[in-house]
C-alpha cells in the first residue's frame, strides 16, 4: 500500500521524459513532504541540543540539515533532470548524510554504557567505541564519496567503476554497522540477564527519565538504519539503471522513510533529556577510572 501511494504521488507530479540521470522525474510532492519532515526534525533537534545538551548528537543535527538540503535540491532536479551538476549535489547530500546519523548511534551507545557503568558487556570500551566505529564510518564515507564523484562520468567504464567503488563503500558500511548492531544487542541482553536491578532501576520514574527508553530508541533507530543500508547495497548491486535505482517509490519507502524514523525518534527521547549531565559523562568516567587505578596502586 505504501509503495502504491508513493508511486501514485510520483506519477501525478511527473512529466514524460525519455532520458534523465535518475531514471525518473523527481516528484515535487514527495520532495515537499520529505523536506518538511526533515526540517521539522532538524529544528526539534537543535532545540533539544540547546535545552538539554548532548554533544554526542551534534553529528546528527548537522546531518539533518545536510539531508534536508538534498531534498531541496531535488526540486531543481525536477526542473532540470539532465543536469549532471544538480544530480551530483543531491546524490552527495542524500546518500552521504546518513554517515552522520550512523556516527551518532555509535556515540550514543558509548554514553549509555558509561552511564550504566556496563562497559564490560561490550567488546570495546565505551571511551573507544565511538572512535573505532567513527573511523570506519569516515573510511566508508570517503569510499562512497569517491564512487559518487564518478556517477556522472561520460564513459561507460568510468561509470561502472564508480558504481563498484560506491557499492564497496556501502557494503563496508553495512558490515561495520552490522557488527555494531550485533554488539549492541548482546549488550542489552547481558545487562538484562546479569543486572536485573539495574535494568529495573528506573521503573518508577517518568518515561523521559528511564534509561531503557533511550536504549529502545537506539535499538529502533539502528534497525531503521540497517533497513536503509541494506536497501542501498541491493540497489547499487543492480547498477544505476537497475529497477530499484530508477523507481522513486522504492527510494522513499526504503531509504527516506527508515532514515526519517531513525532521526525523528530522538525528538522525544533525546539522550541529554534522559541521561543527566551527559556532556560531562565521559570525562567524569575517565577521572573515576584514574582515581581507582591510583587507589589500587597506593594500597599495593
Buried (B, 14 or more C-beta within 10 A) or exposed (E): EEEEEBBEBBEEBBEEEEEBBBBBBBBBBBBBBBBEBBBBBBBBBEEBBEEBBBBBBBBBBBBBBBBBBBBBBBBBBBEBBEBEEBBBBBBBBBBBBBBBBBBBBBBBBBBBBBBBEBBEBBEBBBBEBBEBBBEBBEBBBEBBBBBBBBBBBEEEEEBBBBBBBBBBBBBBBBBBBEEBBEBBEEBBEBBBEEBEEBBEBBEEEEEEEBBBBBBBBBBBBBEBBBBBBBBBBBBBEBBBEBEBBBBBBBBBBBBBBBBBBBBBBBBBBBBBBBBEEBBEBBEEBEEEEEEEEEEEEEEE
